[in-house]
Amino acid sequence: MDAQRLAAAKEELERLRQEVLREVRATGDASRHLDTDDVPDLGDMSTRSYDRDVLYNLSEVQRQKIRDIDTALELLEQGDYGICVRCGEEISPKRLEVRPFSRYCIECKTEVERFGE
Ligand SMILES: [Zn+2]
């Protein structure tokens, strides 16, 4: 992978990271609001706990995304960016464009999803 492409990938990863952090902050505000609005009303409780689950899941997804981005940035520093961590083959540039924090090539990704890591 050439230097220009690596620089572009780094920029994109840092932009994505900022984006997720902004989302996390927005979610944090929303959950604080829910906590202060803790009225013991049974009829309302199931809806509220559902909201909380959604928020919890959302932030879990965001945490995972940050981890993926950080890993990609680390690989970039080491010069291993764009290489599948499972089989060592190059990840297709098209795939990296869509998902710059991909750690697996498309073949491995499919297998990992089906059979686990
Ligand atoms: Zn692979």
Backbone and ligand atoms as CSV (ligand in chain L), in Angstrom:
chain,resi,resn,atom,element,x,y,z
A,1,MET,N,N,0.851,-1.207,0.000
A,1,MET,CA,C,0.000,0.000,0.000
A,1,MET,C,C,0.884,1.254,0.000
A,2,ASP,N,N,0.603,2.200,-0.870
A,2,ASP,CA,C,1.489,3.363,-0.987
A,2,ASP,C,C,1.214,4.403,0.111
A,3,ALA,N,N,2.188,5.306,0.273
A,3,ALA,CA,C,2.160,6.270,1.375
A,3,ALA,C,C,0.935,7.183,1.313
A,4,GLN,N,N,0.555,7.538,0.105
A,4,GLN,CA,C,-0.587,8.434,-0.056
A,4,GLN,C,C,-1.871,7.782,0.458
A,5,ARG,N,N,-2.027,6.518,0.105
A,5,ARG,CA,C,-3.200,5.765,0.527
A,5,ARG,C,C,-3.205,5.597,2.051
A,6,LEU,N,N,-2.030,5.335,2.620
A,6,LEU,CA,C,-1.918,5.173,4.074
A,6,LEU,C,C,-2.285,6.473,4.796
A,7,ALA,N,N,-1.806,7.599,4.254
A,7,ALA,CA,C,-2.110,8.891,4.860
A,7,ALA,C,C,-3.609,9.160,4.812
A,8,ALA,N,N,-4.234,8.813,3.695
A,8,ALA,CA,C,-5.674,9.002,3.549
A,8,ALA,C,C,-6.438,8.120,4.539
A,9,ALA,N,N,-5.964,6.886,4.709
A,9,ALA,CA,C,-6.605,5.955,5.635
A,9,ALA,C,C,-6.501,6.478,7.065
A,10,LYS,N,N,-5.331,7.027,7.405
A,10,LYS,CA,C,-5.117,7.542,8.751
A,10,LYS,C,C,-6.073,8.713,9.035
A,11,GLU,N,N,-6.180,9.585,8.062
A,11,GLU,CA,C,-7.073,10.729,8.191
A,11,GLU,C,C,-8.514,10.278,8.398
A,12,GLU,N,N,-8.921,9.307,7.586
A,12,GLU,CA,C,-10.282,8.801,7.652
A,12,GLU,C,C,-10.547,8.128,9.006
A,13,LEU,N,N,-9.568,7.372,9.499
A,13,LEU,CA,C,-9.723,6.694,10.793
A,13,LEU,C,C,-9.855,7.717,11.925
A,14,GLU,N,N,-9.051,8.771,11.864
A,14,GLU,CA,C,-9.124,9.784,12.918
A,14,GLU,C,C,-10.440,10.559,12.868
A,15,ARG,N,N,-10.934,10.770,11.638
A,15,ARG,CA,C,-12.212,11.441,11.477
A,15,ARG,C,C,-13.337,10.570,12.065
A,16,LEU,N,N,-13.303,9.260,11.753
A,16,LEU,CA,C,-14.309,8.322,12.262
A,16,LEU,C,C,-14.288,8.272,13.788
A,17,ARG,N,N,-13.075,8.306,14.345
A,17,ARG,CA,C,-12.911,8.250,15.791
A,17,ARG,C,C,-13.595,9.456,16.453
A,18,GLN,N,N,-13.340,10.644,15.907
A,18,GLN,CA,C,-13.977,11.862,16.411
A,18,GLN,C,C,-15.502,11.752,16.330
A,19,GLU,N,N,-15.966,11.189,15.206
A,19,GLU,CA,C,-17.394,11.057,14.971
A,19,GLU,C,C,-18.042,10.185,16.039
A,20,VAL,N,N,-17.400,9.033,16.336
A,20,VAL,CA,C,-17.939,8.121,17.343
A,20,VAL,C,C,-17.916,8.793,18.719
A,21,LEU,N,N,-16.827,9.502,19.024
A,21,LEU,CA,C,-16.724,10.164,20.324
A,21,LEU,C,C,-17.827,11.212,20.496
A,22,ARG,N,N,-18.150,11.901,19.419
A,22,ARG,CA,C,-19.251,12.865,19.473
A,22,ARG,C,C,-20.558,12.156,19.767
A,23,GLU,N,N,-20.788,11.018,19.081
A,23,GLU,CA,C,-21.994,10.218,19.314
A,23,GLU,C,C,-22.062,9.761,20.767
A,24,VAL,N,N,-20.932,9.300,21.301
A,24,VAL,CA,C,-20.896,8.789,22.676
A,24,VAL,C,C,-21.295,9.907,23.641
A,25,ARG,N,N,-20.769,11.107,23.403
A,25,ARG,CA,C,-21.120,12.232,24.268
A,25,ARG,C,C,-22.615,12.514,24.207
A,26,ALA,N,N,-23.183,12.486,23.011
A,26,ALA,CA,C,-24.611,12.743,22.834
A,26,ALA,C,C,-25.422,11.682,23.570
A,27,THR,N,N,-24.994,10.411,23.469
A,27,THR,CA,C,-25.665,9.312,24.152
A,27,THR,C,C,-25.556,9.485,25.662
A,28,GLY,N,N,-24.399,9.898,26.144
A,28,GLY,CA,C,-24.189,10.133,27.569
A,28,GLY,C,C,-25.183,11.144,28.107
A,29,ASP,N,N,-25.392,12.208,27.379
A,29,ASP,CA,C,-26.363,13.223,27.782
A,29,ASP,C,C,-27.761,12.639,27.869
A,30,ALA,N,N,-28.106,11.811,26.886
A,30,ALA,CA,C,-29.437,11.222,26.849
A,30,ALA,C,C,-29.658,10.305,28.048
A,31,SER,N,N,-28.644,9.510,28.429
A,31,SER,CA,C,-28.839,8.570,29.540
A,31,SER,C,C,-28.902,9.316,30.878
A,32,ARG,N,N,-28.149,10.425,30.999
A,32,ARG,CA,C,-28.252,11.236,32.214
A,32,ARG,C,C,-29.667,11.759,32.370
A,33,HIS,N,N,-30.244,12.184,31.253
A,33,HIS,CA,C,-31.604,12.688,31.275
A,33,HIS,C,C,-32.560,11.606,31.781
A,34,LEU,N,N,-32.381,10.369,31.307
A,34,LEU,CA,C,-33.233,9.258,31.726
A,34,LEU,C,C,-33.096,9.022,33.234
A,35,ASP,N,N,-31.900,9.095,33.764
A,35,ASP,CA,C,-31.668,8.844,35.179
A,35,ASP,C,C,-32.379,9.855,36.075
A,36,THR,N,N,-32.357,11.110,35.699
A,36,THR,CA,C,-33.003,12.131,36.526
A,36,THR,C,C,-34.514,12.027,36.435
A,37,ASP,N,N,-34.999,11.351,35.408
A,37,ASP,CA,C,-36.447,11.245,35.185
A,37,ASP,C,C,-36.965,9.904,35.719
A,38,ASP,N,N,-36.458,9.505,36.895
A,38,ASP,CA,C,-36.738,8.175,37.423
A,38,ASP,C,C,-38.000,8.161,38.288
A,39,VAL,N,N,-39.154,8.275,37.665
A,39,VAL,CA,C,-40.429,8.286,38.385
A,39,VAL,C,C,-40.925,6.851,38.555
A,40,PRO,N,N,-41.257,6.428,39.800
A,40,PRO,CA,C,-41.708,5.044,40.000
A,40,PRO,C,C,-43.128,4.821,39.470
A,41,ASP,N,N,-43.244,4.739,38.195
A,41,ASP,CA,C,-44.538,4.504,37.554
A,41,ASP,C,C,-44.445,3.189,36.795
A,42,LEU,N,N,-45.116,2.149,37.316
A,42,LEU,CA,C,-44.975,0.809,36.740
A,42,LEU,C,C,-45.369,0.747,35.267
A,43,GLY,N,N,-46.416,1.473,34.936
A,43,GLY,CA,C,-46.901,1.440,33.555
A,43,GLY,C,C,-45.859,1.949,32.583
A,44,ASP,N,N,-44.969,2.789,33.088
A,44,ASP,CA,C,-43.982,3.442,32.231
A,44,ASP,C,C,-42.643,2.708,32.243
A,45,MET,N,N,-42.491,1.760,33.180
A,45,MET,CA,C,-41.173,1.200,33.446
A,45,MET,C,C,-40.601,0.358,32.317
A,46,SER,N,N,-41.456,-0.438,31.681
A,46,SER,CA,C,-40.943,-1.315,30.635
A,46,SER,C,C,-40.401,-0.490,29.460
A,47,THR,N,N,-41.112,0.559,29.137
A,47,THR,CA,C,-40.661,1.434,28.046
A,47,THR,C,C,-39.314,2.034,28.391
A,48,ARG,N,N,-39.197,2.489,29.659
A,48,ARG,CA,C,-37.968,3.149,30.062
A,48,ARG,C,C,-36.779,2.182,30.043
A,49,SER,N,N,-36.986,0.970,30.559
A,49,SER,CA,C,-35.861,0.039,30.578
A,49,SER,C,C,-35.491,-0.377,29.156
A,50,TYR,N,N,-36.473,-0.424,28.279
A,50,TYR,CA,C,-36.175,-0.705,26.876
A,50,TYR,C,C,-35.262,0.385,26.311
A,51,ASP,N,N,-35.611,1.649,26.588
A,51,ASP,CA,C,-34.771,2.767,26.133
A,51,ASP,C,C,-33.352,2.603,26.633
A,52,ARG,N,N,-33.244,2.209,27.905
A,52,ARG,CA,C,-31.912,2.067,28.498
A,52,ARG,C,C,-31.111,0.978,27.809
A,53,ASP,N,N,-31.795,-0.126,27.479
A,53,ASP,CA,C,-31.106,-1.208,26.772
A,53,ASP,C,C,-30.587,-0.729,25.426
A,54,VAL,N,N,-31.402,0.028,24.733
A,54,VAL,CA,C,-30.992,0.550,23.427
A,54,VAL,C,C,-29.758,1.415,23.592
A,55,LEU,N,N,-29.792,2.293,24.586
A,55,LEU,CA,C,-28.648,3.175,24.824
A,55,LEU,C,C,-27.412,2.363,25.187
A,56,TYR,N,N,-27.626,1.350,26.025
A,56,TYR,CA,C,-26.498,0.520,26.445
A,56,TYR,C,C,-25.882,-0.186,25.246
A,57,ASN,N,N,-26.735,-0.789,24.426
A,57,ASN,CA,C,-26.248,-1.505,23.245
A,57,ASN,C,C,-25.536,-0.564,22.291
A,58,LEU,N,N,-26.094,0.589,22.127
A,58,LEU,CA,C,-25.506,1.572,21.232
A,58,LEU,C,C,-24.094,1.912,21.674
A,59,SER,N,N,-23.926,2.163,22.966
A,59,SER,CA,C,-22.600,2.562,23.414
A,59,SER,C,C,-21.623,1.382,23.364
A,60,GLU,N,N,-22.148,0.160,23.511
A,60,GLU,CA,C,-21.294,-1.024,23.375
A,60,GLU,C,C,-20.765,-1.126,21.939
A,61,VAL,N,N,-21.647,-0.880,20.991
A,61,VAL,CA,C,-21.262,-0.873,19.571
A,61,VAL,C,C,-20.220,0.211,19.331
A,62,GLN,N,N,-20.450,1.370,19.938
A,62,GLN,CA,C,-19.521,2.490,19.750
A,62,GLN,C,C,-18.171,2.177,20.369
A,63,ARG,N,N,-18.189,1.547,21.552
A,63,ARG,CA,C,-16.925,1.177,22.199
A,63,ARG,C,C,-16.134,0.225,21.316
A,64,GLN,N,N,-16.861,-0.754,20.752
A,64,GLN,CA,C,-16.215,-1.731,19.869
A,64,GLN,C,C,-15.617,-1.028,18.655
A,65,LYS,N,N,-16.348,-0.054,18.141
A,65,LYS,CA,C,-15.888,0.676,16.959
A,65,LYS,C,C,-14.606,1.450,17.268
A,66,ILE,N,N,-14.580,2.087,18.433
A,66,ILE,CA,C,-13.376,2.824,18.850
A,66,ILE,C,C,-12.199,1.862,18.956
A,67,ARG,N,N,-12.450,0.682,19.541
A,67,ARG,CA,C,-11.379,-0.317,19.668
A,67,ARG,C,C,-10.864,-0.724,18.298
A,68,ASP,N,N,-11.794,-0.950,17.356
A,68,ASP,CA,C,-11.409,-1.340,15.997
A,68,ASP,C,C,-10.577,-0.243,15.341
A,69,ILE,N,N,-11.003,1.003,15.540
A,69,ILE,CA,C,-10.294,2.134,14.932
A,69,ILE,C,C,-8.896,2.252,15.537
A,70,ASP,N,N,-8.804,2.129,16.867
A,70,ASP,CA,C,-7.501,2.208,17.536
A,70,ASP,C,C,-6.560,1.106,17.058
A,71,THR,N,N,-7.107,-0.102,16.903
A,71,THR,CA,C,-6.297,-1.217,16.409
A,71,THR,C,C,-5.785,-0.906,15.012
A,72,ALA,N,N,-6.664,-0.381,14.164
A,72,ALA,CA,C,-6.269,-0.044,12.795
A,72,ALA,C,C,-5.177,1.023,12.800
A,73,LEU,N,N,-5.312,2.025,13.686
A,73,LEU,CA,C,-4.298,3.079,13.775
A,73,LEU,C,C,-2.957,2.509,14.239
A,74,GLU,N,N,-3.022,1.556,15.166
A,74,GLU,CA,C,-1.805,0.895,15.649
A,74,GLU,C,C,-1.117,0.128,14.516
A,75,LEU,N,N,-1.924,-0.627,13.769
A,75,LEU,CA,C,-1.397,-1.394,12.636
A,75,LEU,C,C,-0.768,-0.454,11.613
A,76,LEU,N,N,-1.407,0.690,11.461
A,76,LEU,CA,C,-0.908,1.692,10.520
A,76,LEU,C,C,0.480,2.178,10.940
A,77,GLU,N,N,0.622,2.438,12.247
A,77,GLU,CA,C,1.923,2.873,12.784
A,77,GLU,C,C,2.996,1.813,12.555
A,78,GLN,N,N,2.592,0.542,12.735
A,78,GLN,CA,C,3.544,-0.568,12.599
A,78,GLN,C,C,3.831,-0.927,11.152
A,79,GLY,N,N,3.053,-0.344,10.237
A,79,GLY,CA,C,3.226,-0.668,8.823
A,79,GLY,C,C,2.509,-1.939,8.401
A,80,ASP,N,N,1.575,-2.402,9.245
A,80,ASP,CA,C,0.843,-3.631,8.918
A,80,ASP,C,C,-0.594,-3.363,8.492
A,81,TYR,N,N,-0.891,-2.107,8.236
A,81,TYR,CA,C,-2.267,-1.761,7.893
A,81,TYR,C,C,-2.646,-2.330,6.528
A,82,GLY,N,N,-3.893,-2.817,6.448
A,82,GLY,CA,C,-4.373,-3.340,5.168
A,82,GLY,C,C,-4.040,-4.799,4.956
A,83,ILE,N,N,-3.442,-5.424,5.994
A,83,ILE,CA,C,-3.114,-6.846,5.931
A,83,ILE,C,C,-4.085,-7.589,6.847
A,84,CYS,N,N,-4.674,-8.650,6.344
A,84,CYS,CA,C,-5.599,-9.446,7.134
A,84,CYS,C,C,-4.861,-10.073,8.321
A,85,VAL,N,N,-5.384,-9.858,9.555
A,85,VAL,CA,C,-4.683,-10.368,10.735
A,85,VAL,C,C,-4.824,-11.893,10.859
A,86,ARG,N,N,-5.691,-12.467,10.052
A,86,ARG,CA,C,-5.942,-13.897,10.176
A,86,ARG,C,C,-5.125,-14.701,9.164
A,87,CYS,N,N,-5.118,-14.261,7.902
A,87,CYS,CA,C,-4.439,-15.063,6.874
A,87,CYS,C,C,-3.222,-14.364,6.286
A,88,GLY,N,N,-3.028,-13.063,6.609
A,88,GLY,CA,C,-1.847,-12.358,6.134
A,88,GLY,C,C,-1.938,-11.847,4.705
A,89,GLU,N,N,-3.094,-12.055,4.080
A,89,GLU,CA,C,-3.294,-11.539,2.725
A,89,GLU,C,C,-3.669,-10.058,2.777
A,90,GLU,N,N,-3.457,-9.350,1.682
A,90,GLU,CA,C,-3.869,-7.954,1.628
A,90,GLU,C,C,-5.391,-7.840,1.576
A,91,ILE,N,N,-5.919,-6.895,2.333
A,91,ILE,CA,C,-7.353,-6.630,2.291
A,91,ILE,C,C,-7.615,-5.741,1.076
A,92,SER,N,N,-8.668,-6.032,0.345
A,92,SER,CA,C,-8.901,-5.281,-0.893
A,92,SER,C,C,-9.138,-3.799,-0.590
A,93,PRO,N,N,-8.527,-2.910,-1.408
A,93,PRO,CA,C,-8.658,-1.469,-1.183
A,93,PRO,C,C,-10.117,-1.014,-1.159
A,94,LYS,N,N,-10.954,-1.669,-1.936
A,94,LYS,CA,C,-12.383,-1.326,-1.966
A,94,LYS,C,C,-13.013,-1.551,-0.602
A,95,ARG,N,N,-12.655,-2.686,0.007
A,95,ARG,CA,C,-13.184,-3.029,1.324
A,95,ARG,C,C,-12.706,-2.007,2.366
A,96,LEU,N,N,-11.460,-1.605,2.270
A,96,LEU,CA,C,-10.903,-0.636,3.214
A,96,LEU,C,C,-11.528,0.755,3.029
A,97,GLU,N,N,-11.941,1.046,1.811
A,97,GLU,CA,C,-12.609,2.317,1.572
A,97,GLU,C,C,-13.941,2.367,2.293
A,98,VAL,N,N,-14.673,1.246,2.229
A,98,VAL,CA,C,-15.989,1.179,2.853
A,98,VAL,C,C,-15.853,1.092,4.375
A,99,ARG,N,N,-14.860,0.314,4.827
A,99,ARG,CA,C,-14.689,0.062,6.249
A,99,ARG,C,C,-13.201,0.137,6.559
A,100,PRO,N,N,-12.671,1.342,6.786
A,100,PRO,CA,C,-11.214,1.515,6.905
A,100,PRO,C,C,-10.603,0.812,8.110
A,101,PHE,N,N,-11.438,0.362,9.049
A,101,PHE,CA,C,-10.889,-0.316,10.230
A,101,PHE,C,C,-11.022,-1.834,10.123
A,102,SER,N,N,-11.209,-2.348,8.896
A,102,SER,CA,C,-11.282,-3.793,8.695
A,102,SER,C,C,-9.967,-4.454,9.092
A,103,ARG,N,N,-10.079,-5.561,9.829
A,103,ARG,CA,C,-8.870,-6.303,10.208
A,103,ARG,C,C,-8.766,-7.602,9.421
A,104,TYR,N,N,-9.893,-7.992,8.811
A,104,TYR,CA,C,-9.921,-9.251,8.064
A,104,TYR,C,C,-10.204,-8.988,6.594
A,105,CYS,N,N,-9.675,-9.823,5.734
A,105,CYS,CA,C,-10.089,-9.793,4.341
A,105,CYS,C,C,-11.515,-10.339,4.282
A,106,ILE,N,N,-12.150,-10.192,3.139
A,106,ILE,CA,C,-13.568,-10.552,3.066
A,106,ILE,C,C,-13.790,-12.049,3.307
A,107,GLU,N,N,-12.847,-12.887,2.844
A,107,GLU,CA,C,-12.987,-14.342,3.045
A,107,GLU,C,C,-12.944,-14.685,4.535
A,108,CYS,N,N,-11.950,-14.113,5.247
A,108,CYS,CA,C,-11.816,-14.399,6.675
A,108,CYS,C,C,-12.985,-13.824,7.460
A,109,LYS,N,N,-13.426,-12.625,7.078
A,109,LYS,CA,C,-14.554,-11.992,7.761
A,109,LYS,C,C,-15.781,-12.913,7.713
A,110,THR,N,N,-16.004,-13.491,6.533
A,110,THR,CA,C,-17.141,-14.391,6.356
A,110,THR,C,C,-16.994,-15.616,7.260
A,111,GLU,N,N,-15.779,-16.160,7.313
A,111,GLU,CA,C,-15.549,-17.344,8.145
A,111,GLU,C,C,-15.641,-17.034,9.630
A,112,VAL,N,N,-15.101,-15.861,10.033
A,112,VAL,CA,C,-15.144,-15.466,11.438
A,112,VAL,C,C,-16.596,-15.291,11.886
A,113,GLU,N,N,-17.401,-14.691,11.007
A,113,GLU,CA,C,-18.814,-14.498,11.338
A,113,GLU,C,C,-19.538,-15.819,11.450
A,114,ARG,N,N,-19.145,-16.779,10.642
A,114,ARG,CA,C,-19.833,-18.067,10.628
A,114,ARG,C,C,-19.330,-19.005,11.734
A,115,PHE,N,N,-17.996,-19.046,11.920
A,115,PHE,CA,C,-17.430,-20.045,12.838
A,115,PHE,C,C,-16.761,-19.464,14.070
A,116,GLY,N,N,-16.629,-18.121,14.168
A,116,GLY,CA,C,-15.926,-17.513,15.282
A,116,GLY,C,C,-14.452,-17.362,14.973
A,117,GLU,N,N,-13.738,-16.593,15.838
A,117,GLU,CA,C,-12.346,-16.245,15.528
A,117,GLU,C,C,-11.382,-17.400,15.752
L,1,ZN,ZN,ZN,-7.834,-13.177,5.531
